[in-house]
Amino acid sequence: MNIGVYPGSFDPITYGHLDIIKRSAKLFDRLIVAVLSNPQKSSLFTVDERIEMIRESIYNTPNVEIDSFKGLLIDFARLKQARVIVKGLRAVSDFEYELQMALMNKKLDDHIETIFIMTSSNYSYLSSSIVKEVSSFGGCVASLVPPLVEERLKQKFNNN
């Protein structure tokens, strides 16, 4: 079985993430969206909340599953028997960091490849950080995230 892993914090999931998920799901028999659980990083949403929002957002993509992981991504990929890590890129600045990570992952396990997928141009500016910032000030994020995520952001920031 051809298995890919698309890792990230997804705090929260955006239409940019969903673009990468839908496009990369076409490349694999099974795509695992892997939500990073990093206790050293301050997240707005819990891992369970992020998984639930992703699940609700991709309900019609049957070959995609959602899981979470701690520690090294390469260990998670091995555990899931994935041979490919999918990384979404928005800009050249993303590439520099992601290239370093891909090379380190290759050093740790040369049987697992990393592929880069450019996000669609209409999402190239979009990040979870921007979404959270706009939402925290009561701005409209309806065109940036699914309705469920927009509602959850309003609840977190008391912007009802």
HELIX and SHEET records of a PDB file:
HELIX    1   1 TYR A   15  ALA A   25  1                                  11    
HELIX    2   2 VAL A   47  SER A   57  1                                  11    
HELIX    3   3 LEU A   73  LEU A   79  1                                   7    
HELIX    4   4 VAL A   92  LEU A  108  1                                  17    
HELIX    5   5 SER A  121  TYR A  123  5                                   3    
HELIX    6   6 SER A  128  SER A  136  1                                   9    
HELIX    7   7 PRO A  147  LYS A  156  1                                  10    
SHEET    1   A 5 VAL A  64  PHE A  69  0                                        
SHEET    2   A 5 ARG A  30  LEU A  36  1                                        
SHEET    3   A 5 ILE A   3  GLY A   8  1                                        
SHEET    4   A 5 VAL A  84  LEU A  89  1                                        
SHEET    5   A 5 GLU A 113  MET A 118  1                                        
END                                                                             
